[in-house]
Amino acid sequence: MEQQVNLYQPILGAEKRLFSARTIAAALVALALCLGGVAGFARWRTAHIEHAVVEVAGQEAQALALAAQANAANAPRASLAELEAQARQDSEEIAAREHALNIVQQGSADAHSGFAARLEAIGRRHVEGVWLTSLVIGTGEARLALSGATVDPRLIAGWLASLEEEPALDGAFFDRLSIKQVADAAPARAVFDIGAPGLDLPAPGGAK
């Protein structure tokens, strides 16, 4: 029998490798891609959670605002008696203003003797150092009642003389003139009260 021996073939088999360099490189690339994917997913999920938290906070703030509005709407209001009293007061004030307006309109029908004309006449004859604190204008005849103060009582005579030059005050007459010196009303040194029959000036401070 003859046996042939292959001298070019190693007697013992070559050492087997589990992974080649290419396989290892591919595995590393795959691992890097996986880690990158996991990191990207984590960032996306974190951003999503933060956005959800912001939305929840906004909804909570809106709910608190609505609750505050509801509490304000349900807060105790004025009682029925208080509302009725306020309504009566408003009605009385409106009626008083309408009554005053009617009186003014009736008294101002004549452009030369109405309330507006008399007020303008008194305003035109303003004298420095004399000022009015109360004024009453009667309807019909040119009746006036005035009270005021002055820094010099001698100015009152000249002021009254200037009023006589106003056509709107033609026929005006007075039946009383009172001038009092004062020491505690600076800069005023005197107060005066001029009145016509049937016209009374309001007492200081609303006293009667």
Stockholm file with secondary structure:
# STOCKHOLM 1.0

chainA/1-208         MEQQVNLYQPILGAEKRLFSARTIAAALVALALCLGGVAGFARWRTAHIEHAVVEVAGQEAQALALAAQANAANAPRASLAELEAQARQDSEEIAAREHALNIVQQGSADAHSGFAARLEAIGRRHVEGVWLTSLVIGTGEARLALSGATVDPRLIAGWLASLEEEPALDGAFFDRLSIKQVADAAPARAVFDIGAPGLDLPAPGGAK
#=GR chainA/1-208 SS CCCCCCTTSCSSCCCCCSSCHHHHHHHHHHHHHHHHHHHHHHHHHHHHHHHHHHHHHHHHHHHHHHHHHHHHHTSCCCCHHHHHHHHHHHHHHHHHHHHHHHHHHHHTSSTTTSHHHHHHHHHHTCCTTEEEEEEEECSSSCBEEEEEEESCTTHHHHHHHHHTTCGGGTTCBCSEEEEEECSSSTTCSEEEEEECTTCCCCCGGGCC
#=GC SS_cons         CCCCCCTTSCSSCCCCCSSCHHHHHHHHHHHHHHHHHHHHHHHHHHHHHHHHHHHHHHHHHHHHHHHHHHHHHTSCCCCHHHHHHHHHHHHHHHHHHHHHHHHHHHHTSSTTTSHHHHHHHHHHTCCTTEEEEEEEECSSSCBEEEEEEESCTTHHHHHHHHHTTCGGGTTCBCSEEEEEECSSSTTCSEEEEEECTTCCCCCGGGCC
//
